[in-house]
């Protein structure tokens, strides 16, 4: 399962989620504003930065603030 760490106000988060939905890719969303442990995780994997969206893939790889093209390239690796 793909996990997307987001906030409600983040335009890049909205764009990434819309891209996933448009391509019928299922994912779990975790709002870091509502989950302190998730916020700490995002900060840890982004070298102290609260960078979102942080997207974690089933193989453990991570994309941070990806473009739609980067998302497409990554998803194609799993197909």
C-alpha positions in Angstrom: 0.0 0.0 0.0 1.2 3.5 -0.8 1.1 6.0 2.0 0.9 9.7 1.4 1.7 12.0 4.3 -0.2 15.3 3.8 -1.9 18.3 5.3 -5.3 19.8 4.4 -3.8 23.0 3.1 -1.0 21.7 0.9 -1.6 22.2 -2.9 1.1 19.7 -3.9 -0.6 17.1 -1.6 -4.0 17.8 -3.3 -2.4 17.5 -6.8 -0.6 14.2 -5.9 -3.8 12.7 -4.5 -5.8 13.8 -7.5 -3.2 12.2 -9.8 -3.4 8.9 -7.9 -7.2 9.0 -7.9 -7.3 9.8 -11.7 -5.0 6.8 -12.3 -7.0 4.5 -9.9 -4.0 4.0 -7.6 -5.1 3.2 -4.1 -3.3 4.8 -1.2 -3.5 5.5 2.5 -3.5 9.2 3.5 -2.1 10.3 6.8 -2.6 13.9 7.8 0.5 15.0 9.8 -1.5 17.8 11.4 -3.6 15.2 13.2 -0.9 12.6 13.9 2.2 13.7 15.8 4.1 10.5 15.2 3.5 10.9 11.4 4.8 14.4 11.6 7.9 13.2 13.4 8.4 10.5 10.7 8.1 13.1 7.9 10.6 15.4 9.6 13.0 12.4 10.2 13.0 11.1 6.6 13.3 14.7 5.2 16.4 15.7 7.2 14.6 17.9 9.6 12.2 19.4 7.1 8.4 19.1 7.2 8.2 18.4 3.4 4.9 17.2 2.1 3.7 15.3 0.4 6.0 12.6 1.5 5.0 9.4 -0.4 6.1 6.0 0.8 5.9 3.1 -1.6 5.6 -0.6 -0.8 9.3 -1.2 -1.4 10.2 1.4 1.2 11.2 4.0 -1.4 10.1 7.6 -0.8 9.2 10.5 -3.1 9.0 14.0 -1.6 7.0 16.7 -3.4 7.1 14.8 -6.6 5.9 16.1 -10.0 3.1 14.2 -11.8 5.8 12.9 -14.1 7.9 11.6 -11.2 4.8 9.9 -9.8 4.1 8.3 -13.1 7.6 7.0 -13.5 7.6 5.5 -10.0 4.2 3.9 -10.4 5.3 2.3 -13.7 8.2 0.6 -11.8 5.5 -1.5 -10.0 3.6 -2.5 -13.1 
